[in-house]
Amino acid sequence: MKEPATDRVFASRPSLPWVILGIAMLAVSLRAPIIAPTAVLGEIQADLGLTAAGAGLLTGLPVLLFALATPLATRTIRRWGPEATVLLCLGGVLAGTVIRSLGPASVVFAGTAIIGVALTLGNIVVPVLIRRDVPWNRVSTVTGAYSAVINVGSMAALLGTAPLAALVGWRWALAAWAVVVMIGLAYWLPTARRRRQALRPDRSAASDEPSAHTTAAGGRGSGGPGTPVAPAPTALRGRSNRWIVAMLTVAFCGQSAAYFSTTTWLPLLLSDVRGLSPVASGASASLFQIAAIVGALGVPLLAARTGLWVPTAGVAVLWISLPIGLLLAPDEYLLWSITGGIAQGGGFTAIFSVIPRVARSDREAATASARIQTGGYLAATCAPPVAGWLHTMTGGWTAPLFLVLALAAAFSVASLSAVQASERRNPLH
């Protein structure tokens, strides 16, 4: 008797721990390539003759492409599927990382642009993978793990790049991160091959196939195969859900712009204000990345007991503490790096935990993710250059920190509005 195509599709899916591992292998490559230059920004700026705003584009350009290349990412997912999209993402990051380490400024920016386009594919595909392969009651936890691994990669990039650059120069130090990408490719190549073989007899099982949220066939419920799981939440239709997506977009504008501004300029700020060496300032700024693990994993743990609104409110307070603390008590910069880091990890988790809860299909999840990330990354594109310009114009860091404060406030208001609306729509979640 011939095995039904749908059964083959679900049988091809790995168990939940392997799903998490695959997402983690991808996540570690989604920020390290654009965070690494911030640890040696002074050397790059001097070597290439860049202005402060130009140096900010080393992180700002990929973020701009996160927004501009989003339509390409959604079409790629629909045409080729999530696994092929992951391979294109990692392959592009690998190529861009190598190119960025060669030649003059124009070549450096060309490689940076390739990295930005490739990372866009990964940004959009992860919520689709989570929605398809993770039961709804584990969505926040897996999203938190994804956010945590992103920040582990960012922390490693900040800690490792400056010492390596001192030994071999900034170009080789940036190129060294290609090794991490190759490890990710080694995991995803056989995973994609197995998935393609399962889908080959019947291409109908595509992006809108039943997922673990809406069918028992996936066997992801607590009772194993055949156990019914919770029904899917309402679709992204109607005024309420459009409001949720709009608020999530505003929240992600504040989240991303504040994150990339802080990530880009915090090492230089600590060097200027506290007189730290590049290695010491990079190590201190890395607390902003590593502390995000607490927020990323803490939000779903607390949300399981109190609902998502409570940890989101806590995240809002911690985000605001970062710029205010650096303005009023700069000597406690380690504390503010930690509180801000907890906030940025928790904020990302809170925002992207809502999407799988309100999306009914993989297509809707991809569409909502694309809308939110397009708006958020367009805002984030402007933030690092604007912060650099403010620093140049004022000769200090007060104005850039007020910019981060405004962005944190925007995140706070919009994220709380979106989370409250989503919990009213889906009170069981």
C-alpha positions as CSV (number, residue, x, y, z in Angstrom):
1,M,0.0,0.0,0.0
2,K,1.4,3.4,-1.0
3,E,2.2,5.7,1.9
4,P,0.1,8.9,1.7
5,A,2.1,12.0,0.7
6,T,1.0,13.9,3.9
7,D,2.3,11.0,6.1
8,R,5.7,11.2,4.3
9,V,5.9,14.9,4.9
10,F,5.3,14.6,8.6
11,A,7.6,11.6,8.9
12,S,10.3,13.6,7.3
13,R,10.2,16.2,10.1
14,P,12.7,15.7,12.9
15,S,11.7,15.5,16.5
16,L,11.4,18.8,18.5
17,P,15.0,18.7,19.9
18,W,16.3,18.4,16.3
19,V,14.0,21.2,15.2
20,I,15.5,23.4,17.9
21,L,19.0,22.4,17.0
22,G,18.5,23.3,13.4
23,I,17.0,26.7,14.3
24,A,19.9,27.3,16.6
25,M,22.5,26.4,13.9
26,L,20.8,29.0,11.7
27,A,20.4,31.6,14.4
28,V,24.1,31.7,15.3
29,S,24.8,32.9,11.8
30,L,22.1,35.5,11.7
31,R,23.8,38.3,13.7
32,A,27.4,37.5,14.2
33,P,28.4,38.5,10.6
34,I,27.1,42.1,11.1
35,I,28.0,42.4,14.8
36,A,31.6,41.4,14.4
37,P,32.7,44.7,12.6
38,T,31.5,46.7,15.6
39,A,34.2,45.3,17.8
40,V,36.9,46.7,15.4
41,L,35.0,49.7,14.0
42,G,37.7,52.1,14.8
43,E,40.3,50.1,12.9
44,I,38.0,49.6,9.9
45,Q,37.1,53.3,9.9
46,A,40.7,54.4,9.9
47,D,41.9,51.8,7.3
48,L,39.1,52.6,4.8
49,G,38.8,56.3,5.5
50,L,35.2,56.2,6.5
51,T,33.2,58.9,8.3
52,A,31.3,58.0,11.4
53,A,28.0,57.8,9.4
54,G,29.8,55.6,6.8
55,A,31.1,53.3,9.5
56,G,27.6,53.0,10.9
57,L,26.5,51.7,7.5
58,L,28.5,48.5,8.1
59,T,25.6,47.5,10.4
60,G,23.0,49.9,8.8
61,L,23.3,48.5,5.3
62,P,22.4,44.9,6.1
63,V,19.5,46.2,8.2
64,L,18.3,48.3,5.2
65,L,18.4,45.2,3.1
66,F,16.5,43.2,5.7
67,A,13.6,45.5,4.8
68,L,14.2,45.9,1.0
69,A,14.8,42.2,0.4
70,T,11.8,41.0,2.4
71,P,9.6,40.4,-0.8
72,L,12.4,38.3,-2.2
73,A,12.4,36.2,1.0
74,T,8.7,35.6,1.0
75,R,8.7,34.6,-2.7
76,T,11.7,32.3,-2.1
77,I,9.9,30.5,0.8
78,R,6.8,30.0,-1.3
79,R,8.6,28.9,-4.4
80,W,11.3,26.7,-2.9
81,G,10.3,25.9,0.6
82,P,11.8,26.7,4.0
83,E,14.7,24.3,3.9
84,A,16.0,25.6,0.5
85,T,15.6,29.1,1.8
86,V,17.8,28.3,4.8
87,L,20.5,26.9,2.4
88,L,20.4,30.1,0.3
89,C,20.7,32.1,3.5
90,L,23.8,30.3,4.8
91,G,25.4,30.1,1.3
92,G,24.9,33.9,0.8
93,V,26.3,34.7,4.3
94,L,29.4,32.6,3.5
95,A,30.0,34.3,0.2
96,G,29.4,37.8,1.6
97,T,31.7,37.2,4.6
98,V,34.6,36.2,2.3
99,I,34.0,39.1,-0.1
100,R,33.7,41.6,2.7
101,S,37.3,40.8,3.8
102,L,38.8,41.7,0.5
103,G,39.7,44.9,-1.3
104,P,38.8,48.6,-0.6
105,A,35.7,50.1,0.9
106,S,33.5,49.4,-2.2
107,V,34.3,45.7,-2.0
108,V,33.7,45.7,1.8
109,F,30.3,47.3,1.3
110,A,29.5,44.9,-1.6
111,G,30.2,41.9,0.7
112,T,28.1,43.5,3.4
113,A,25.2,43.9,1.0
114,I,25.3,40.2,0.1
115,I,25.3,39.3,3.8
116,G,22.3,41.6,4.3
117,V,20.2,40.0,1.5
118,A,21.1,36.5,2.7
119,L,20.3,37.2,6.3
120,T,16.9,38.5,5.3
121,L,16.0,35.0,4.1
122,G,16.9,33.6,7.5
123,N,15.0,36.3,9.4
124,I,11.7,35.6,7.5
125,V,12.0,31.8,7.4
126,V,12.5,31.1,11.1
127,P,9.0,32.1,12.2
128,V,7.7,29.8,9.4
129,L,9.8,26.9,10.6
130,I,8.6,27.5,14.2
131,R,5.0,27.7,13.2
132,R,5.2,24.6,11.1
133,D,7.2,22.3,13.3
134,V,6.6,23.5,16.9
135,P,3.4,23.0,18.9
136,W,1.7,26.3,19.8
137,N,2.4,25.8,23.6
138,R,6.1,25.6,22.9
139,V,6.3,28.5,20.5
140,S,7.4,31.1,23.1
141,T,10.0,28.7,24.5
142,V,11.5,27.9,21.1
143,T,11.3,31.6,20.0
144,G,13.2,32.4,23.2
145,A,15.8,29.8,22.5
146,Y,16.2,31.2,19.0
147,S,16.7,34.7,20.4
148,A,19.1,33.5,23.0
149,V,21.3,31.7,20.4
150,I,21.3,34.9,18.2
151,N,22.7,36.8,21.2
152,V,25.3,34.0,22.0
153,G,26.6,34.4,18.5
154,S,26.6,38.2,18.9
155,M,28.5,37.9,22.2
156,A,31.0,35.6,20.7
157,A,31.6,38.0,17.8
158,L,32.2,40.9,20.2
159,L,34.5,38.9,22.4
160,G,36.4,37.1,19.8
161,T,36.8,39.6,16.9
162,A,39.0,42.3,18.6
163,P,41.6,39.9,20.1
164,L,41.8,38.0,16.7
165,A,42.1,41.3,14.9
166,A,45.0,42.3,17.1
167,L,46.8,39.1,15.9
168,V,45.9,38.8,12.2
169,G,44.2,42.1,11.3
170,W,40.5,43.0,11.0
171,R,40.0,41.5,7.6
172,W,41.0,38.0,8.7
173,A,39.2,38.4,11.9
174,L,35.9,39.1,10.1
175,A,36.6,36.3,7.6
176,A,37.1,33.8,10.4
177,W,33.3,33.8,11.1
178,A,32.8,31.9,7.9
179,V,33.7,28.8,9.8
180,V,30.5,29.1,11.9
181,V,28.4,29.4,8.7
182,M,30.0,26.3,7.2
183,I,29.0,24.3,10.3
184,G,25.4,25.4,9.8
185,L,25.5,24.3,6.2
186,A,26.9,20.9,7.3
187,Y,23.7,20.5,9.4
188,W,21.1,21.8,7.0
189,L,22.3,20.2,3.7
190,P,21.2,16.6,4.8
191,T,18.1,18.0,6.5
192,A,17.0,19.8,3.3
193,R,17.8,16.7,1.2
194,R,15.6,14.5,3.4
195,R,12.8,17.0,3.2
196,R,13.1,17.3,-0.6
197,Q,12.9,13.5,-1.0
198,A,9.8,13.3,1.2
199,L,8.1,16.0,-0.9
200,R,9.2,14.8,-4.4
201,P,6.3,12.5,-5.1
202,D,3.8,15.2,-4.3
203,R,4.6,18.9,-4.5
204,S,1.2,19.8,-3.2
205,A,2.5,19.6,0.4
206,A,4.0,23.1,0.3
207,S,4.0,26.2,2.5
208,D,0.4,25.9,3.5
209,E,0.4,22.2,4.5
210,P,-1.1,21.3,7.9
211,S,1.3,22.1,10.7
212,A,1.7,20.8,14.2
213,H,-0.6,23.6,15.4
214,T,-3.6,22.4,13.4
215,T,-3.3,18.7,13.0
216,A,-2.5,15.6,15.0
217,A,-0.5,14.1,12.2
218,G,2.7,15.8,13.3
219,G,2.7,13.9,16.6
220,R,4.0,16.9,18.5
221,G,1.3,16.9,21.2
222,S,2.2,15.8,24.7
223,G,0.6,12.4,24.1
224,G,2.6,11.6,21.0
225,P,1.4,10.7,17.5
226,G,-2.3,11.0,17.0
227,T,-2.8,13.2,20.0
228,P,-5.1,16.1,19.2
229,V,-3.4,19.5,19.8
230,A,-4.9,22.8,20.5
231,P,-6.9,24.4,17.6
232,A,-5.3,27.1,15.5
233,P,-5.8,30.6,16.6
234,T,-7.7,33.0,14.5
235,A,-6.3,34.1,11.2
236,L,-4.7,37.4,10.4
237,R,-8.0,38.8,9.2
238,G,-10.2,41.4,10.7
239,R,-9.6,44.8,12.3
240,S,-8.2,43.3,15.6
241,N,-5.5,41.3,14.0
242,R,-4.5,44.1,11.6
243,W,-4.1,46.2,14.7
244,I,-1.9,43.6,16.4
245,V,0.4,43.4,13.3
246,A,0.5,47.2,13.2
247,M,1.5,47.5,16.8
248,L,4.0,44.7,16.5
249,T,5.6,46.6,13.6
250,V,5.9,49.8,15.7
251,A,7.3,47.7,18.5
252,F,9.9,46.1,16.3
253,C,10.8,49.5,14.9
254,G,11.7,50.6,18.4
255,Q,13.3,47.2,19.3
256,S,15.5,46.9,16.2
257,A,16.5,50.6,16.0
258,A,17.5,50.7,19.7
259,Y,19.3,47.3,19.4
260,F,21.4,48.2,16.4
261,S,22.2,51.7,17.6
262,T,23.4,50.3,20.9
263,T,25.3,47.4,19.4
264,T,27.1,49.7,16.9
265,W,28.1,52.5,19.2
266,L,28.3,51.1,22.7
267,P,31.9,49.8,22.4
268,L,33.0,53.3,21.1
269,L,30.9,55.0,23.8
270,L,32.6,53.0,26.5
271,S,36.0,53.7,25.0
272,D,35.3,57.5,24.9
273,V,33.5,57.9,28.2
274,R,35.4,55.3,30.3
275,G,38.7,55.3,28.5
276,L,38.6,51.5,27.9
277,S,40.8,49.8,25.3
278,P,39.1,48.3,22.2
279,V,39.4,44.8,23.7
280,A,38.0,45.9,27.1
281,S,35.2,48.0,25.6
282,G,34.2,45.1,23.3
283,A,34.2,42.7,26.3
284,S,32.1,45.1,28.3
285,A,29.6,45.7,25.4
286,S,29.3,41.9,25.0
287,L,27.3,41.9,28.2
288,F,24.6,43.6,26.2
289,Q,24.5,40.5,24.0
290,I,25.0,37.7,26.6
291,A,22.5,39.1,29.0
292,A,19.9,38.8,26.3
293,I,19.8,35.1,27.0
294,V,18.1,35.8,30.4
295,G,15.4,37.9,28.7
296,A,15.0,35.5,25.8
297,L,14.5,32.5,28.0
298,G,12.9,34.3,30.9
299,V,10.0,35.8,29.0
300,P,8.4,32.4,28.0
301,L,9.0,31.0,31.5
302,L,7.2,33.9,33.1
303,A,4.6,34.1,30.4
304,A,3.6,30.5,31.1
305,R,2.6,31.5,34.6
306,T,1.3,35.1,34.2
307,G,0.6,35.6,30.5
308,L,2.8,37.4,28.1
309,W,1.8,40.9,29.2
310,V,3.6,40.8,32.5
311,P,7.1,39.9,31.2
312,T,6.6,42.4,28.3
313,A,6.0,45.2,30.8
314,G,9.2,44.2,32.7
315,V,11.1,44.2,29.4
316,A,9.8,47.7,28.7
317,V,11.1,49.0,32.0
318,L,14.5,47.4,31.5
319,W,14.8,48.8,27.9
320,I,14.3,52.3,29.2
321,S,16.8,51.8,32.0
322,L,19.7,51.4,29.5
323,P,19.8,55.0,28.1
324,I,18.7,56.6,31.3
325,G,21.3,54.7,33.3
326,L,24.1,55.6,30.9
327,L,23.0,59.3,31.1
328,L,22.6,59.6,34.8
329,A,25.1,57.0,36.2
330,P,27.7,56.2,33.5
331,D,30.0,54.6,36.1
332,E,27.6,51.7,36.4
333,Y,27.8,50.9,32.6
334,L,28.2,47.2,33.3
335,L,24.8,47.2,35.1
336,W,23.1,49.1,32.3
337,S,24.6,46.8,29.7
338,I,23.1,43.9,31.5
339,T,19.6,45.4,32.0
340,G,19.5,46.6,28.4
341,G,20.7,43.2,27.2
342,I,17.9,41.4,29.1
343,A,15.5,43.8,27.6
344,Q,16.6,43.4,24.0
345,G,16.5,39.5,24.2
346,G,13.1,39.6,25.9
347,G,11.7,42.1,23.6
348,F,12.5,40.1,20.5
349,T,11.0,37.0,22.1
350,A,7.8,38.8,23.1
351,I,7.2,40.3,19.6
352,F,7.8,37.1,17.6
353,S,5.9,34.9,20.1
354,V,2.7,36.7,19.0
355,I,2.9,35.9,15.3
356,P,2.5,32.1,15.5
357,R,-0.4,32.6,17.9
358,V,-2.5,34.7,15.6
359,A,-1.5,33.3,12.2
360,R,-3.5,30.3,10.9
361,S,-1.2,29.1,8.1
362,D,2.5,29.2,7.2
363,R,1.7,31.8,4.5
364,E,0.0,34.1,7.0
365,A,3.0,33.6,9.4
366,A,5.4,34.6,6.6
367,T,3.3,37.6,5.6
368,A,3.0,38.9,9.1
369,S,6.7,38.4,9.8
370,A,7.6,40.1,6.5
371,R,5.4,43.2,7.3
372,I,6.7,43.5,10.8
373,Q,10.4,43.0,9.8
374,T,10.1,45.4,6.8
375,G,8.9,48.2,8.9
376,G,11.2,47.4,11.8
377,Y,14.4,47.1,9.8
378,L,13.7,50.2,7.8
379,A,13.6,52.1,11.0
380,A,16.7,50.3,12.3
381,T,18.6,51.2,9.1
382,C,18.5,54.9,9.9
383,A,19.3,54.6,13.6
384,P,23.1,53.7,13.7
385,P,24.0,56.4,11.1
386,V,21.8,59.0,12.8
387,A,23.3,58.1,16.2
388,G,26.8,58.5,14.7
389,W,25.8,61.8,13.1
390,L,24.4,63.1,16.4
391,H,27.6,62.1,18.1
392,T,29.7,64.0,15.5
393,M,27.5,67.1,15.6
394,T,27.4,67.3,19.4
395,G,30.8,65.9,20.3
396,G,29.2,63.7,23.0
397,W,26.9,60.8,23.6
398,T,23.9,62.5,25.3
399,A,22.0,63.0,22.0
400,P,22.5,59.5,20.8
401,L,21.3,58.1,24.2
402,F,18.2,60.3,24.0
403,L,17.5,58.7,20.6
404,V,17.8,55.2,22.2
405,L,15.4,56.4,24.9
406,A,12.8,57.5,22.4
407,L,13.1,54.2,20.6
408,A,12.7,52.2,23.8
409,A,9.6,54.2,24.7
410,A,8.1,53.4,21.3
411,F,8.8,49.7,21.9
412,S,7.2,49.8,25.3
413,V,3.9,51.4,24.3
414,A,3.4,49.4,21.1
415,S,4.5,46.0,22.4
416,L,2.2,46.2,25.4
417,S,-0.7,47.2,23.2
418,A,-0.1,44.3,20.8
419,V,0.4,41.7,23.5
420,Q,-2.8,42.8,25.4
421,A,-4.8,42.7,22.1
422,S,-3.5,39.2,21.2
423,E,-4.3,37.8,24.7
424,R,-7.8,39.2,24.4
425,R,-8.2,37.4,21.0
426,N,-6.7,34.2,22.3
427,P,-7.1,34.0,26.0
428,L,-6.1,30.3,26.2
429,H,-2.7,31.2,24.9
